[in-house]
Amino acid sequence: MNNFLQKIHFTKSEFRVIVFLLLVLLSGLLIKLSKNYLAPGKDSFDYKRTDRILNSRFDGKRFAANDSTDTGDTSSFTAKEKEITEKTNRRNDSLTKTEGKIKKKGSKEENLKGKTVNINTAPKEELMLLPGVGESTAEKIIAYRSEHKGFRKIEDIQKIKGIGKKKFEKLKPFITVN
């Protein structure tokens, strides 16, 4: 035994640990095999419940067209599962509302298509039609032009706090200083 340990370069304690780990691994394998032999098929996972939860979260949209096991019935859900589903639905509703807001912002650009706004003479309401310009920014534009006797070129609008290069690029096609 000592010759064997010297050949594989293990100490006695290292060898004992390896033997112990092998015994645990083998006993686990034997238990697994005996369970499968005594009760075959019982170890498989039932995905029906998980599918119901996912389908309720995605408004019943199916991911697998050939799955006919789910009836869409949520009566067997636990209270926790129902709570999670309700939270997800509220989140989806808020996302839809957010998408609507984004579309409204895009509609500003559509309304101004082919038109330009003179930032030296436009009233507050007209300035607010510009993409990315709200009430406070419109007020800042008016204050700047009254203090500096108007804008000399459209790039001067970047001197207003809140209008940087990105916002200026969005505004550029819609503004003029004539």
N, CA, C and O of each residue as an XYZ file, in Angstrom:
712
protein
N       0.825     -1.187      0.000
C       0.000      0.000      0.000
C       0.868      1.250      0.000
O       0.593      2.214     -0.714
N       1.930      1.219      0.820
C       2.820      2.382      0.870
C       3.523      2.600     -0.468
O       3.737      3.738     -0.885
N       3.885      1.489     -1.145
C       4.510      1.627     -2.473
C       3.547      2.297     -3.447
O       3.938      3.157     -4.235
N       2.295      1.892     -3.379
C       1.279      2.478     -4.265
C       1.122      3.975     -3.995
O       1.067      4.768     -4.936
N       1.048      4.374     -2.707
C       0.906      5.779     -2.345
C       2.136      6.582     -2.774
O       2.012      7.739     -3.177
N       3.317      5.974     -2.690
C       4.533      6.666     -3.110
C       4.555      6.859     -4.625
O       5.044      7.878     -5.114
N       4.029      5.888     -5.367
C       4.003      5.999     -6.822
C       3.050      7.099     -7.296
O       3.343      7.800     -8.264
N       1.918      7.248     -6.618
C       0.952      8.273     -7.052
C       1.148      9.593     -6.299
O       0.403     10.545     -6.532
N       2.097      9.664     -5.437
C       2.486     10.878     -4.708
C       1.365     11.439     -3.838
O       1.129     12.647     -3.834
N       0.679     10.577     -3.109
C      -0.353     11.001     -2.159
C       0.078     10.636     -0.761
O       0.741      9.622     -0.543
N      -0.305     11.475      0.190
C      -0.103     11.111      1.586
C      -1.262     10.218      1.995
O      -2.232     10.069      1.252
N      -1.159      9.615      3.201
C      -2.231      8.733      3.677
C      -3.532      9.493      3.861
O      -4.597      8.969      3.537
N      -3.471     10.720      4.376
C      -4.704     11.490      4.605
C      -5.349     11.906      3.277
O      -6.574     11.915      3.160
N      -4.528     12.251      2.275
C      -5.080     12.593      0.968
C      -5.763     11.381      0.337
O      -6.829     11.507     -0.266
N      -5.153     10.224      0.476
C      -5.719      9.006     -0.066
C      -7.059      8.690      0.618
O      -8.009      8.283     -0.052
N      -7.141      8.871      1.926
C      -8.386      8.621      2.667
C      -9.509      9.547      2.192
O     -10.654      9.119      2.048
N      -9.174     10.815      1.950
C     -10.176     11.767      1.473
C     -10.695     11.344      0.102
O     -11.899     11.401     -0.145
N      -9.817     10.930     -0.774
C     -10.216     10.501     -2.113
C     -11.099      9.250     -2.031
O     -12.110      9.155     -2.728
N     -10.721      8.309     -1.192
C     -11.524      7.092     -1.023
C     -12.900      7.450     -0.468
O     -13.910      6.910     -0.919
N     -12.946      8.351      0.502
C     -14.227      8.782      1.070
C     -15.119      9.419     -0.001
O     -16.302      9.093     -0.096
N     -14.559     10.319     -0.802
C     -15.331     10.967     -1.854
C     -15.838      9.969     -2.885
O     -16.966     10.086     -3.364
N     -15.016      8.999     -3.223
C     -15.452      7.961     -4.156
C     -16.584      7.122     -3.577
O     -17.517      6.759     -4.294
N     -16.510      6.815     -2.294
C     -17.579      6.053     -1.647
C     -18.891      6.842     -1.630
O     -19.956      6.273     -1.872
N     -18.824      8.137     -1.349
C     -20.024      8.966     -1.342
C     -20.618      9.026     -2.744
O     -21.833      8.910     -2.907
N     -19.783      9.205     -3.746
C     -20.235      9.264     -5.131
C     -20.896      7.953     -5.552
O     -21.958      7.959     -6.176
N     -20.269      6.836     -5.211
C     -20.828      5.533     -5.563
C     -22.138      5.263     -4.832
O     -23.067      4.712     -5.422
N     -22.227      5.638     -3.570
C     -23.477      5.398     -2.829
C     -24.606      6.265     -3.397
O     -25.751      5.819     -3.470
N     -24.290      7.485     -3.793
C     -25.308      8.328     -4.417
C     -25.781      7.757     -5.730
O     -26.973      7.792     -6.035
N     -24.858      7.233     -6.507
C     -25.208      6.608     -7.773
C     -26.073      5.373     -7.550
O     -27.034      5.148     -8.286
N     -25.744      4.578     -6.549
C     -26.539      3.387     -6.227
C     -27.953      3.774     -5.784
O     -28.922      3.126     -6.178
N     -28.074      4.802     -4.984
C     -29.397      5.252     -4.542
C     -30.218      5.724     -5.740
O     -31.396      5.381     -5.848
N     -29.626      6.493     -6.630
C     -30.303      6.988     -7.824
C     -30.776      5.826     -8.690
O     -31.920      5.813     -9.144
N     -29.904      4.858     -8.916
C     -30.266      3.713     -9.743
C     -31.371      2.878     -9.094
O     -32.276      2.404     -9.780
N     -31.298      2.701     -7.782
C     -32.330      1.901     -7.107
C     -33.677      2.614     -7.139
O     -34.706      1.949     -7.252
N     -33.707      3.937     -7.045
C     -34.968      4.674     -7.134
C     -35.574      4.514     -8.525
O     -36.778      4.294     -8.659
N     -34.751      4.625     -9.547
C     -35.249      4.477    -10.907
C     -35.733      3.052    -11.176
O     -36.687      2.851    -11.927
N     -35.086      2.076    -10.571
C     -35.476      0.694    -10.764
C     -36.786      0.392    -10.040
O     -37.646     -0.309    -10.573
N     -36.937      0.926     -8.818
C     -38.137      0.649     -8.027
C     -39.348      1.460     -8.480
O     -40.468      0.950     -8.469
N     -39.139      2.730     -8.882
C     -40.251      3.595     -9.307
C     -39.835      4.346    -10.569
O     -39.466      5.518    -10.496
N     -39.890      3.691    -11.715
C     -39.443      4.352    -12.943
C     -40.380      5.486    -13.360
O     -41.596      5.388    -13.201
N     -39.800      6.564    -13.895
C     -40.581      7.685    -14.416
C     -41.068      8.666    -13.375
O     -41.613      9.709    -13.735
N     -40.899      8.381    -12.125
C     -41.384      9.269    -11.085
C     -40.458     10.457    -10.882
O     -40.847     11.449    -10.266
N     -39.255     10.367    -11.387
C     -38.260     11.407    -11.188
C     -38.392     12.555    -12.188
O     -37.734     13.585    -12.037
N     -39.239     12.386    -13.209
C     -39.343     13.423    -14.227
C     -40.126     14.624    -13.686
O     -40.958     14.483    -12.790
N     -39.853     15.784    -14.233
C     -40.456     17.034    -13.777
C     -41.709     17.332    -14.586
O     -41.718     17.159    -15.805
N     -42.757     17.775    -13.922
C     -44.005     18.129    -14.588
C     -43.989     19.624    -14.897
O     -43.977     20.448    -13.983
N     -43.988     19.972    -16.174
C     -43.881     21.362    -16.598
C     -45.236     22.054    -16.760
O     -45.271     23.229    -17.124
N     -46.322     21.384    -16.510
C     -47.647     21.967    -16.731
C     -47.858     23.227    -15.899
O     -48.350     24.236    -16.406
N     -47.490     23.169    -14.642
C     -47.697     24.310    -13.743
C     -46.841     25.506    -14.171
O     -47.309     26.645    -14.177
N     -45.598     25.236    -14.524
C     -44.707     26.303    -14.976
C     -45.222     26.916    -16.268
O     -45.156     28.132    -16.444
N     -45.734     26.091    -17.176
C     -46.303     26.598    -18.425
C     -47.498     27.501    -18.160
O     -47.653     28.529    -18.820
N     -48.340     27.135    -17.209
C     -49.507     27.971    -16.884
C     -49.064     29.339    -16.380
O     -49.647     30.358    -16.751
N     -48.044     29.367    -15.543
C     -47.555     30.642    -15.013
C     -47.009     31.503    -16.146
O     -47.338     32.686    -16.242
N     -46.186     30.923    -16.993
C     -45.623     31.681    -18.106
C     -46.702     32.175    -19.053
O     -46.656     33.317    -19.509
N     -47.662     31.331    -19.348
C     -48.729     31.737    -20.265
C     -49.568     32.857    -19.684
O     -50.010     33.738    -20.422
N     -49.798     32.846    -18.383
C     -50.582     33.922    -17.785
C     -49.795     35.225    -17.787
O     -50.389     36.299    -17.878
N     -48.494     35.152    -17.692
C     -47.666     36.359    -17.711
C     -47.583     36.969    -19.097
O     -47.421     38.182    -19.232
N     -47.691     36.149    -20.122
C     -47.572     36.638    -21.485
C     -48.920     36.629    -22.184
O     -49.009     36.366    -23.383
N     -49.960     36.916    -21.428
C     -51.319     37.039    -21.960
C     -51.745     35.830    -22.774
O     -52.448     35.966    -23.775
N     -51.328     34.665    -22.352
C     -51.769     33.436    -22.997
C     -51.113     33.144    -24.329
O     -51.497     32.180    -24.991
N     -50.147     33.928    -24.745
C     -49.463     33.652    -26.009
C     -48.683     32.363    -25.845
O     -47.962     32.182    -24.864
N     -48.828     31.480    -26.799
C     -48.200     30.170    -26.717
C     -46.795     30.207    -27.297
O     -46.539     30.886    -28.291
N     -45.892     29.476    -26.669
C     -44.551     29.375    -27.192
C     -44.394     28.082    -27.988
O     -43.653     28.034    -28.970
N     -45.086     27.051    -27.564
C     -45.032     25.779    -28.273
C     -46.428     25.476    -28.792
O     -47.347     25.247    -28.005
N     -46.593     25.474    -30.088
C     -47.911     25.319    -30.689
C     -48.470     23.923    -30.474
O     -49.689     23.753    -30.477
N     -47.633     22.931    -30.289
C     -48.116     21.560    -30.160
C     -48.415     21.171    -28.718
O     -48.749     20.012    -28.475
N     -48.314     22.063    -27.767
C     -48.565     21.753    -26.362
C     -50.046     21.904    -26.079
O     -50.573     23.016    -26.087
N     -50.715     20.802    -25.830
C     -52.150     20.854    -25.565
C     -52.464     20.526    -24.119
O     -53.632     20.345    -23.774
N     -51.452     20.445    -23.264
C     -51.679     20.047    -21.879
C     -52.208     21.181    -21.021
O     -52.832     20.929    -19.990
N     -51.976     22.421    -21.422
C     -52.382     23.548    -20.598
C     -53.753     24.042    -21.014
O     -53.996     24.307    -22.191
N     -54.630     24.163    -20.063
C     -55.974     24.641    -20.356
C     -56.108     26.122    -20.082
O     -57.145     26.710    -20.389
N     -55.086     26.741    -19.512
C     -55.149     28.164    -19.185
C     -55.855     28.421    -17.863
O     -56.042     29.573    -17.475
N     -56.245     27.370    -17.176
C     -56.958     27.510    -15.917
C     -55.984     27.909    -14.820
O     -55.001     27.210    -14.574
N     -56.254     29.036    -14.158
C     -55.358     29.511    -13.106
C     -55.937     29.265    -11.716
O     -55.434     29.815    -10.736
N     -56.982     28.452    -11.614
C     -57.620     28.240    -10.316
C     -56.725     27.486     -9.346
O     -56.893     27.609     -8.133
N     -55.772     26.706     -9.858
C     -54.894     25.948     -8.968
C     -53.643     26.725     -8.576
O     -52.768     26.185     -7.900
N     -53.546     27.989     -8.993
C     -52.401     28.800     -8.615
C     -52.431     29.074     -7.119
O     -53.492     29.184     -6.505
N     -51.249     29.178     -6.559
C     -51.163     29.589     -5.170
C     -51.329     31.099     -5.105
O     -51.283     31.781     -6.129
N     -51.519     31.610     -3.914
C     -51.686     33.059     -3.744
C     -50.433     33.795     -4.210
O     -50.530     34.875     -4.791
N     -49.270     33.225     -3.962
C     -48.016     33.854     -4.359
C     -47.912     33.923     -5.886
O     -47.482     34.936     -6.437
N     -48.308     32.838     -6.568
C     -48.262     32.833     -8.028
C     -49.211     33.865     -8.616
O     -48.874     34.536     -9.592
N     -50.414     33.999     -8.017
C     -51.376     34.998     -8.494
C     -50.825     36.403     -8.298
O     -50.993     37.264     -9.162
N     -50.168     36.639     -7.164
C     -49.581     37.949     -6.881
C     -48.497     38.286     -7.910
O     -48.430     39.410     -8.409
N     -47.660     37.309     -8.217
C     -46.605     37.524     -9.210
C     -47.218     37.830    -10.570
O     -46.752     38.727    -11.273
N     -48.243     37.103    -10.940
C     -48.913     37.324    -12.225
C     -49.516     38.718    -12.290
O     -49.406     39.394    -13.313
N     -50.157     39.158    -11.197
C     -50.753     40.498    -11.177
C     -49.684     41.576    -11.294
O     -49.869     42.549    -12.025
N     -48.555     41.417    -10.574
C     -47.465     42.392    -10.669
C     -46.920     42.470    -12.093
O     -46.643     43.554    -12.605
N     -46.770     41.313    -12.719
C     -46.269     41.287    -14.085
C     -47.228     41.986    -15.032
O     -46.800     42.735    -15.910
N     -48.520     41.748    -14.861
C     -49.506     42.399    -15.717
C     -49.490     43.909    -15.517
O     -49.614     44.660    -16.485
N     -49.337     44.370    -14.258
C     -49.255     45.817    -14.009
C     -48.021     46.398    -14.683
O     -48.084     47.481    -15.264
N     -46.873     45.671    -14.611
C     -45.661     46.127    -15.272
C     -45.859     46.219    -16.773
O     -45.419     47.179    -17.405
N     -46.519     45.220    -17.344
C     -46.768     45.235    -18.788
C     -47.657     46.403    -19.165
O     -47.452     47.022    -20.209
N     -48.650     46.721    -18.327
C     -49.515     47.870    -18.592
C     -48.713     49.158    -18.564
O     -48.902     50.021    -19.421
N     -47.817     49.304    -17.590
C     -47.025     50.527    -17.504
C     -46.069     50.634    -18.687
O     -45.787     51.738    -19.153
N     -45.564     49.491    -19.181
C     -44.707     49.528    -20.360
C     -45.494     50.013    -21.571
O     -44.982     50.777    -22.389
N     -46.735     49.564    -21.678
C     -47.572     49.999    -22.796
C     -47.806     51.501    -22.721
O     -47.769     52.191    -23.740
N     -48.050     52.013    -21.506
C     -48.246     53.450    -21.347
C     -46.979     54.208    -21.721
O     -47.043     55.254    -22.366
N     -45.822     53.676    -21.313
C     -44.550     54.317    -21.642
C     -44.352     54.336    -23.149
O     -43.905     55.338    -23.705
N     -44.682     53.232    -23.812
C     -44.546     53.191    -25.262
C     -45.439     54.240    -25.901
O     -45.064     54.858    -26.898
N     -46.628     54.442    -25.325
C     -47.531     55.470    -25.835
C     -46.917     56.849    -25.705
O     -47.060     57.675    -26.606
N     -46.235     57.112    -24.600
C     -45.581     58.409    -24.417
C     -44.486     58.601    -25.451
O     -44.313     59.694    -25.991
N     -43.753     57.544    -25.722
C     -42.688     57.642    -26.718
C     -43.299     57.968    -28.078
O     -42.745     58.774    -28.826
N     -44.421     57.358    -28.402
C     -45.060     57.630    -29.679
C     -45.526     59.076    -29.751
O     -45.449     59.702    -30.808
N     -46.014     59.615    -28.623
C     -46.449     61.007    -28.613
C     -45.276     61.935    -28.897
O     -45.421     62.919    -29.622
N     -44.109     61.623    -28.324
C     -42.935     62.461    -28.577
C     -42.574     62.412    -30.053
O     -42.204     63.432    -30.634
N     -42.676     61.257    -30.654
C     -42.403     61.126    -32.073
C     -43.413     61.898    -32.903
O     -43.090     62.351    -34.002
N     -44.638     62.058    -32.393
C     -45.661     62.762    -33.153
C     -45.351     64.256    -33.246
O     -45.816     64.917    -34.175
N     -44.577     64.802    -32.308
C     -44.148     66.203    -32.413
C     -43.375     66.408    -33.694
O     -43.592     67.381    -34.416
N     -42.475     65.488    -33.970
C     -41.672     65.585    -35.182
C     -42.542     65.429    -36.420
O     -42.321     66.099    -37.429
N     -43.541     64.535    -36.342
C     -44.436     64.342    -37.478
C     -45.278     65.594    -37.728
O     -45.518     65.949    -38.882
N     -45.728     66.266    -36.670
C     -46.531     67.478    -36.816
C     -45.736     68.615    -37.439
O     -46.303     69.443    -38.152
N     -44.438     68.670    -37.185
C     -43.600     69.758    -37.688
C     -42.932     69.429    -39.024
O     -42.176     70.243    -39.553
N     -43.206     68.243    -39.572
C     -42.541     67.830    -40.811
C     -42.754     68.878    -41.903
O     -43.886     69.223    -42.241
N     -41.652     69.372    -42.439
C     -41.711     70.368    -43.500
C     -41.871     71.796    -43.004
O     -41.878     72.726    -43.810
N     -41.997     71.991    -41.706
C     -42.156     73.330    -41.139
C     -40.931     73.670    -40.318
O     -40.228     72.785    -39.831
N     -40.680     74.962    -40.168
C     -39.606     75.406    -39.279
C     -40.162     76.453    -38.325
O     -41.106     77.174    -38.646
N     -39.558     76.517    -37.152
C     -39.963     77.466    -36.121
C     -38.829     78.477    -35.958
O     -37.675     78.101    -35.751
N     -39.168     79.753    -36.054
C     -38.178     80.808    -35.850
C     -38.008     80.973    -34.336
O     -38.907     81.461    -33.651
N     -36.863     80.567    -33.832
C     -36.641     80.611    -32.381
C     -36.452     82.037    -31.863
O     -36.426     82.245    -30.650
N     -36.321     83.013    -32.742
C     -36.206     84.412    -32.325
C     -37.568     85.078    -32.134
O     -37.666     86.083    -31.431
N     -38.615     84.536    -32.747
C     -39.918     85.206    -32.688
C     -41.049     84.301    -32.197
O     -42.130     84.797    -31.878
N     -40.828     83.008    -32.131
C     -41.903     82.067    -31.801
C     -42.376     82.237    -30.362
O     -41.561     82.425    -29.459
N     -43.708     82.171    -30.140
C     -44.219     82.195    -28.769
C     -43.948     80.857    -28.069
O     -43.550     79.881    -28.705
N     -44.167     80.831    -26.782
C     -43.887     79.667    -25.941
C     -44.593     78.412    -26.462
O     -43.988     77.342    -26.517
N     -45.864     78.537    -26.843
C     -46.642     77.386    -27.294
C     -46.040     76.782    -28.567
O     -46.026     75.562    -28.733
N     -45.551     77.628    -29.451
C     -44.955     77.141    -30.692
C     -43.605     76.473    -30.418
O     -43.268     75.470    -31.047
N     -42.848     77.019    -29.497
C     -41.562     76.414    -29.133
C     -41.766     75.028    -28.501
O     -40.951     74.123    -28.679
N     -42.851     74.890    -27.777
C     -43.137     73.615    -27.119
C     -43.494     72.524    -28.131
O     -43.509     71.347    -27.772
N     -43.776     72.877    -29.363
C     -44.043     71.886    -30.403
C     -42.766     71.207    -30.885
O     -42.819     70.147    -31.509
N     -41.632     71.809    -30.599
C     -40.347     71.245    -31.018
C     -40.044     69.966    -30.233
O     -40.378     69.875    -29.052
N     -39.419     68.985    -30.873
C     -39.102     67.732    -30.167
C     -38.090     67.959    -29.047
O     -37.043     68.571    -29.257
N     -38.416     67.459    -27.857
C     -37.519     67.583    -26.713
C     -37.634     68.905    -25.983
O     -36.880     69.151    -25.042
N     -38.573     69.777    -26.398
C     -38.736     71.079    -25.750
C     -40.058     71.079    -24.996
O     -41.132     70.940    -25.580
N     -39.949     71.238    -23.701
C     -41.130     71.336    -22.862
C     -41.336     72.774    -22.426
O     -40.734     73.698    -22.972
N     -42.192     72.946    -21.440
C     -42.535     74.288    -20.968
C     -41.318     75.029    -20.416
O     -41.089     76.189    -20.760
N     -40.541     74.366    -19.563
C     -39.398     75.049    -18.942
C     -38.316     75.394    -19.966
O     -37.717     76.467    -19.894
N     -38.064     74.497    -20.915
C     -37.058     74.787    -21.935
C     -37.525     75.928    -22.830
O     -36.725     76.780    -23.216
N     -38.805     75.950    -23.160
C     -39.346     77.050    -23.970
C     -39.167     78.376    -23.238
O     -38.814     79.382    -23.854
N     -39.408     78.385    -21.924
C     -39.219     79.602    -21.129
C     -37.749     80.027    -21.124
O     -37.443     81.218    -21.175
N     -36.841     79.044    -21.060
C     -35.407     79.356    -21.087
C     -35.004     79.955    -22.434
O     -34.178     80.866    -22.495
N     -35.594     79.437    -23.510
C     -35.296     79.982    -24.845
C     -35.748     81.439    -24.931
O     -35.017     82.299    -25.423
N     -36.957     81.702    -24.449
C     -37.488     83.067    -24.477
C     -36.637     83.999    -23.625
O     -36.346     85.122    -24.036
N     -36.232     83.542    -22.436
C     -35.399     84.357    -21.547
C     -34.038     84.645    -22.204
O     -33.543     85.770    -22.134
N     -33.446     83.646    -22.830
C     -32.134     83.830    -23.476
C     -32.232     84.843    -24.618
O     -31.394     85.737    -24.735
N     -33.258     84.698    -25.454
C     -33.346     85.601    -26.614
C     -33.659     87.033    -26.204
O     -33.270     87.973    -26.898
N     -34.363     87.214    -25.072
C     -34.623     88.584    -24.621
C     -33.364     89.203    -24.001
O     -33.134     90.404    -24.149
N     -32.550     88.401    -23.311
C     -31.316     88.897    -22.711
C     -30.233     89.188    -23.756
O     -29.477     90.150    -23.618
N     -30.160     88.363    -24.790
C     -29.079     88.461    -25.776
C     -29.550     89.025    -27.120
O     -28.842     88.916    -28.122
N     -30.733     89.621    -27.140
C     -31.304     90.211    -28.354
C     -31.385     89.201    -29.498
O     -31.046     89.503    -30.642
N     -31.841     88.003    -29.162
C     -32.081     86.961    -30.164
C     -30.883     86.061    -30.391
O     -29.792     86.287    -29.866
N     -31.124     85.032    -31.195
C     -30.075     84.078    -31.567
C     -29.484     84.524    -32.903
O     -30.224     84.902    -33.811
N     -28.183     84.484    -33.027
C     -27.537     84.863    -34.286
C     -27.515     83.686    -35.277
O     -27.668     83.878    -36.484
N     -27.326     82.487    -34.759
C     -27.337     81.272    -35.579
C     -28.017     80.160    -34.778
O     -28.119     80.237    -33.553
N     -28.474     79.143    -35.475
C     -29.248     78.102    -34.777
C     -28.396     77.337    -33.768
O     -28.937     76.799    -32.802
N     -27.106     77.273    -33.959
C     -26.216     76.576    -33.023
C     -26.186     77.242    -31.642
O     -25.826     76.606    -30.651
N     -26.566     78.530    -31.580
C     -26.571     79.253    -30.304
C     -27.580     78.673    -29.307
O     -27.488     78.923    -28.106
N     -28.534     77.906    -29.810
C     -29.543     77.320    -28.921
C     -28.900     76.329    -27.947
O     -29.473     76.014    -26.904
N     -27.710     75.845    -28.294
C     -27.006     74.917    -27.405
C     -26.489     75.599    -26.140
O     -26.069     74.922    -25.202
N     -26.516     76.929    -26.106
C     -26.081     77.660    -24.918
C     -27.132     77.595    -23.809
O     -26.863     77.970    -22.667
N     -28.304     77.128    -24.146
C     -29.376     77.003    -23.167
C     -29.192     75.703    -22.396
O     -28.952     74.644    -22.976
N     -29.312     75.806    -21.073
C     -29.150     74.630    -20.220
C     -30.236     73.610    -20.564
O     -31.425     73.929    -20.598
N     -29.799     72.380    -20.817
C     -30.737     71.314    -21.154
C     -30.745     70.982    -22.632
O     -31.356     69.993    -23.038
N     -30.081     71.783    -23.440
C     -29.990     71.490    -24.870
C     -28.532     71.241    -25.211
O     -27.724     72.165    -25.304
N     -28.225     69.983    -25.392
C     -26.864     69.592    -25.755
C     -26.794     69.218    -27.220
O     -27.680     69.549    -28.008
N     -25.730     68.527    -27.571
C     -25.515     68.162    -28.973
C     -26.599     67.229    -29.495
O     -27.094     67.408    -30.608
N     -26.970     66.235    -28.695
C     -27.974     65.270    -29.146
C     -29.324     65.943    -29.380
O     -29.964     65.729    -30.410
N     -29.744     66.743    -28.430
C     -31.040     67.412    -28.580
C     -30.984     68.424    -29.726
O     -31.963     68.599    -30.451
N     -29.840     69.085    -29.888
C     -29.692     70.033    -30.986
C     -29.838     69.331    -32.335
O     -30.461     69.873    -33.248
N     -29.273     68.138    -32.469
C     -29.381     67.387    -33.718
C     -30.838     67.055    -34.024
O     -31.231     67.025    -35.191
N     -31.650     66.802    -32.985
C     -33.076     66.548    -33.199
C     -33.814     67.825    -33.585
O     -34.747     67.793    -34.387
N     -33.391     68.945    -33.010
C     -34.054     70.228    -33.261
C     -33.660     70.856    -34.592
O     -34.458     71.566    -35.204
N     -32.458     70.602    -35.035
C     -31.847     71.276    -36.180
C     -32.761     71.377    -37.416
O     -32.852     72.451    -38.009
N     -33.432     70.301    -37.815
C     -34.256     70.421    -39.024
C     -35.507     71.291    -38.843
O     -36.134     71.683    -39.827
N     -35.869     71.590    -37.605
C     -37.131     72.270    -37.343
C     -36.977     73.723    -36.895
O     -37.980     74.403    -36.678
N     -35.741     74.216    -36.751
C     -35.563     75.579    -36.247
C     -34.846     76.463    -37.261
O     -34.088     75.996    -38.111
N     -35.117     77.759    -37.135
C     -34.453     78.751    -37.967
C     -34.293     80.037    -37.154
O     -34.920     80.183    -36.105
N     -33.462     80.970    -37.624
C     -33.262     82.250    -36.925
C     -33.547     83.432    -37.844
O     -33.062     84.532    -37.580
N     -34.313     83.244    -38.907
C     -34.639     84.332    -39.856
C     -35.335     85.475    -39.182
O     -35.675     86.462    -39.834
